[in-house]
Every structure is written in structure tokens, then in C-alpha cells.
């Protein structure tokens, strides 16, 4: 019994050790981290995987200056039901310290009951990202770039269907 327990502890320590080493080795530059996080989030959106998208959003999220952090359940429902296909044309961030901005046209296609597929392109959408502390495997502290603010021209909200 002691031997089995010892082996189990050794395996847990080995897995955590490998996780830490692979995390440290996999740390790329901030630009590539932001771009990868954006790509992963857009892919998850297309698949309707709301949890992965919500993980990329900050708890301090705002939209055109208005707090949107309490909209998590509505955002999740929209992603699960609509599986929006979102395309961000320019994915090159401008990084200043712990803040990054991407200004780009954004195309969103959704399927609306009765009306069918609807697509809209919004020019000059500004996405603001900040570095935030998160945890991997519940214990390993990591820094993640999360979307904290979206600035879009008026009328963009009308494409979102509840």
C-alpha cells in the first residue's frame, strides 16, 4: 500500500514538474500569445464552445465604455446557440506595457431563424487586451492576455440576436 501511494505521489510530482517546465519553455513573446489567444477564441466561437471564449474575456470587460462583465451568461448563450463565425482581419497587436490594442475590421456571420444567415462587417473595431493573472491546473500561476474592452462604431449592437 505504501509503495502504491509513493508511486502515485511520484507521478503527481512528475506531471506537475513537466507542466511547469513545458509552460516555461512554451512562453512566447506577448505578440504571439495575444494572437494565439485570439485565434483560439475565434475558433471556439465557431464551434459554440462558450467556456473557451469566456476564459479569454476579462472579468472587467466593457463594450463602448459600458460595463459588460455581468453579461457572461448572455454571451455564453449567444455563442452556444448561434456559433458566430467571427473574422478579425488584422490580428497584429500594438503592445504598450501590460496593454495591447488591435484595430481591425471585424466580420460576424450568424444564422438567424426565419431570416437565415446574416453577415455584417464593422470597420475600425478596437479590441483592448490586458495581462491578467490566471491559474493552470488550479495551482500553477500564469499570465494571460484577456480582452478587457471593445470599442465599436454605433449600430454594431443591432447584429447581436438574443
C-alpha positions as a Markdown table, in Angstrom:
| # | Residue | x | y | z |
|---|---|---|---|---|
| 1 | Unk | 0.0 | 0.0 | 0.0 |
| 2 | Unk | 2.8 | 2.4 | 0.9 |
| 3 | Unk | 4.5 | 1.6 | -2.4 |
| 4 | Unk | 1.4 | 2.3 | -4.4 |
| 5 | Unk | 0.9 | 5.6 | -2.5 |
| 6 | Unk | 4.6 | 6.5 | -3.1 |
| 7 | Unk | 4.3 | 5.8 | -6.9 |
| 8 | Unk | 1.1 | 7.9 | -7.0 |
| 9 | Unk | 2.8 | 10.9 | -5.3 |
| 10 | Unk | 5.8 | 10.5 | -7.6 |
| 11 | Unk | 3.5 | 10.5 | -10.7 |
| 12 | Unk | 1.7 | 13.6 | -9.5 |
| 13 | Unk | 5.0 | 15.4 | -8.8 |
| 14 | Unk | 6.3 | 14.4 | -12.2 |
| 15 | Unk | 3.2 | 15.6 | -14.0 |
| 16 | Unk | 3.3 | 18.9 | -12.2 |
| 17 | Unk | 7.0 | 19.3 | -12.9 |
| 18 | Unk | 6.6 | 18.5 | -16.6 |
| 19 | Unk | 3.7 | 21.0 | -16.7 |
| 20 | Unk | 5.8 | 23.7 | -15.2 |
| 21 | Unk | 8.7 | 23.0 | -17.5 |
| 22 | Unk | 6.6 | 22.9 | -20.6 |
| 23 | Unk | 4.8 | 26.1 | -19.6 |
| 24 | Unk | 8.1 | 27.9 | -19.0 |
| 25 | Unk | 9.5 | 26.6 | -22.3 |
| 26 | Unk | 6.3 | 27.5 | -24.1 |
| 27 | Unk | 6.3 | 31.1 | -23.1 |
| 28 | Unk | 6.5 | 33.0 | -26.3 |
| 29 | Unk | 6.5 | 36.7 | -26.8 |
| 30 | Unk | 3.5 | 38.8 | -25.9 |
| 31 | Unk | 2.5 | 39.3 | -29.6 |
| 32 | Unk | 2.3 | 35.6 | -30.3 |
| 33 | Unk | 0.4 | 35.0 | -27.1 |
| 34 | Unk | -2.2 | 37.6 | -27.9 |
| 35 | Unk | -2.6 | 36.3 | -31.5 |
| 36 | Unk | -2.9 | 32.7 | -30.3 |
| 37 | Unk | -5.4 | 33.6 | -27.7 |
| 38 | Unk | -7.5 | 35.5 | -30.3 |
| 39 | Unk | -7.3 | 32.6 | -32.8 |
| 40 | Unk | -8.3 | 30.1 | -30.1 |
| 41 | Unk | -11.2 | 32.2 | -29.0 |
| 42 | Unk | -12.5 | 32.8 | -32.6 |
| 43 | Unk | -12.2 | 29.0 | -33.3 |
| 44 | Unk | -14.1 | 28.2 | -30.1 |
| 45 | Unk | -16.8 | 30.7 | -31.1 |
| 46 | Unk | -17.3 | 28.9 | -34.4 |
| 47 | Unk | -17.7 | 25.6 | -32.6 |
| 48 | Unk | -20.1 | 27.1 | -30.0 |
| 49 | Unk | -17.6 | 26.4 | -27.1 |
| 50 | Unk | -18.7 | 29.2 | -24.8 |
| 51 | Unk | -16.4 | 28.2 | -21.9 |
| 52 | Unk | -13.3 | 28.7 | -24.0 |
| 53 | Unk | -14.5 | 32.1 | -25.2 |
| 54 | Unk | -15.4 | 33.3 | -21.8 |
| 55 | Unk | -12.0 | 32.2 | -20.5 |
| 56 | Unk | -10.4 | 34.8 | -22.9 |
| 57 | Unk | -12.7 | 37.6 | -21.6 |
| 58 | Unk | -11.7 | 39.7 | -18.6 |
| 59 | Unk | -13.9 | 40.0 | -15.6 |
| 60 | Unk | -13.6 | 43.7 | -16.2 |
| 61 | Unk | -14.9 | 43.6 | -19.8 |
| 62 | Unk | -16.5 | 46.7 | -21.2 |
| 63 | Unk | -18.2 | 47.5 | -24.5 |
| 64 | Unk | -18.1 | 51.1 | -25.8 |
| 65 | Unk | -17.3 | 52.3 | -22.3 |
| 66 | Unk | -20.2 | 50.4 | -20.6 |
| 67 | Unk | -19.5 | 47.6 | -18.2 |
| 68 | Unk | -20.3 | 44.2 | -19.8 |
| 69 | Unk | -18.7 | 41.9 | -17.2 |
| 70 | Unk | -22.1 | 40.8 | -16.0 |
| 71 | Unk | -23.1 | 39.6 | -19.5 |
| 72 | Unk | -21.3 | 36.2 | -19.3 |
| 73 | Unk | -24.4 | 34.1 | -19.4 |
| 74 | Unk | -25.9 | 36.0 | -22.3 |
| 75 | Unk | -22.6 | 35.9 | -24.2 |
| 76 | Unk | -22.3 | 32.1 | -23.5 |
| 77 | Unk | -25.9 | 31.5 | -24.6 |
| 78 | Unk | -25.3 | 33.5 | -27.8 |
| 79 | Unk | -22.1 | 31.6 | -28.6 |
| 80 | Unk | -23.7 | 28.2 | -27.9 |
| 81 | Unk | -26.9 | 28.9 | -29.9 |
| 82 | Unk | -25.5 | 31.0 | -32.8 |
| 83 | Unk | -22.0 | 29.7 | -33.1 |
| 84 | Unk | -20.9 | 33.0 | -34.7 |
| 85 | Unk | -18.3 | 32.9 | -37.3 |
| 86 | Unk | -16.2 | 36.0 | -36.5 |
| 87 | Unk | -13.2 | 37.1 | -38.6 |
| 88 | Unk | -10.8 | 39.7 | -37.3 |
| 89 | Unk | -8.8 | 40.9 | -40.4 |
| 90 | Unk | -5.9 | 42.5 | -38.6 |
| 91 | Unk | -4.6 | 40.4 | -35.8 |
| 92 | Unk | -1.4 | 42.3 | -35.1 |
| 93 | Unk | -1.4 | 43.9 | -31.7 |
| 94 | Unk | 0.2 | 47.2 | -30.7 |
| 95 | Unk | 1.6 | 46.5 | -27.2 |
| 96 | Unk | 2.4 | 49.1 | -24.6 |
| 97 | Unk | 3.4 | 47.6 | -21.3 |
| 98 | Unk | 0.6 | 45.4 | -20.0 |
| 99 | Unk | -1.9 | 46.7 | -22.6 |
| 100 | Unk | -2.3 | 45.7 | -26.2 |
| 101 | Unk | -4.7 | 47.1 | -28.8 |
| 102 | Unk | -5.9 | 45.6 | -32.1 |
| 103 | Unk | -7.8 | 47.8 | -34.5 |
| 104 | Unk | -9.4 | 45.9 | -37.3 |
| 105 | Unk | -12.5 | 45.4 | -39.4 |
| 106 | Unk | -14.5 | 42.5 | -37.9 |
| 107 | Unk | -16.9 | 40.3 | -39.8 |
| 108 | Unk | -19.5 | 38.4 | -38.0 |
| 109 | Unk | -21.8 | 35.8 | -39.5 |
| 110 | Unk | -24.7 | 34.3 | -37.6 |
| 111 | Unk | -27.7 | 32.2 | -38.5 |
| 112 | Unk | -31.0 | 34.0 | -37.6 |
| 113 | Unk | -34.2 | 32.0 | -37.5 |
| 114 | Unk | -36.5 | 32.8 | -40.4 |
| 115 | Unk | -34.0 | 35.3 | -41.9 |
| 116 | Unk | -31.2 | 32.7 | -42.5 |
| 117 | Unk | -27.6 | 33.6 | -42.4 |
| 118 | Unk | -26.8 | 37.2 | -41.7 |
| 119 | Unk | -23.3 | 38.7 | -42.1 |
| 120 | Unk | -22.1 | 42.2 | -41.0 |
| 121 | Unk | -18.7 | 43.8 | -41.3 |
| 122 | Unk | -17.8 | 46.6 | -38.8 |
| 123 | Unk | -14.8 | 48.8 | -39.6 |
| 124 | Unk | -12.4 | 50.0 | -37.0 |
| 125 | Unk | -13.3 | 47.8 | -34.1 |
| 126 | Unk | -10.8 | 48.4 | -31.3 |
| 127 | Unk | -10.0 | 45.4 | -29.0 |
| 128 | Unk | -8.1 | 46.2 | -25.9 |
| 129 | Unk | -6.3 | 43.3 | -24.0 |
| 130 | Unk | -4.6 | 43.4 | -20.6 |
| 131 | Unk | -2.3 | 40.9 | -18.9 |
| 132 | Unk | -4.1 | 39.2 | -16.0 |
| 133 | Unk | -3.0 | 36.5 | -13.6 |
| 134 | Unk | -4.7 | 33.2 | -14.0 |
| 135 | Unk | -4.1 | 29.6 | -12.9 |
| 136 | Unk | -3.4 | 26.4 | -14.9 |
| 137 | Unk | -4.3 | 23.1 | -13.3 |
| 138 | Unk | -5.7 | 25.2 | -10.3 |
| 139 | Unk | -2.2 | 25.7 | -8.9 |
| 140 | Unk | 0.3 | 27.0 | -11.5 |
| 141 | Unk | 0.2 | 30.8 | -11.7 |
| 142 | Unk | 0.3 | 32.1 | -15.3 |
| 143 | Unk | -0.1 | 35.4 | -17.1 |
| 144 | Unk | -2.8 | 35.5 | -19.7 |
| 145 | Unk | -3.8 | 38.2 | -22.1 |
| 146 | Unk | -7.6 | 38.8 | -21.8 |
| 147 | Unk | -10.0 | 41.0 | -23.7 |
| 148 | Unk | -10.9 | 43.9 | -21.4 |
| 149 | Unk | -12.6 | 46.3 | -23.8 |
| 150 | Unk | -14.3 | 46.5 | -27.2 |
| 151 | Unk | -14.9 | 49.8 | -28.9 |
| 152 | Unk | -17.1 | 49.7 | -32.0 |
| 153 | Unk | -19.0 | 52.3 | -34.1 |
| 154 | Unk | -22.7 | 52.7 | -33.3 |
| 155 | Unk | -25.0 | 50.1 | -34.8 |
| 156 | Unk | -22.8 | 47.1 | -34.1 |
| 157 | Unk | -25.0 | 46.0 | -31.3 |
| 158 | Unk | -28.0 | 45.5 | -33.6 |
| 159 | Unk | -26.5 | 42.4 | -35.2 |
| 160 | Unk | -26.4 | 40.6 | -31.8 |
| 161 | Unk | -29.6 | 38.5 | -31.6 |
| 162 | Unk | -30.8 | 37.3 | -28.2 |
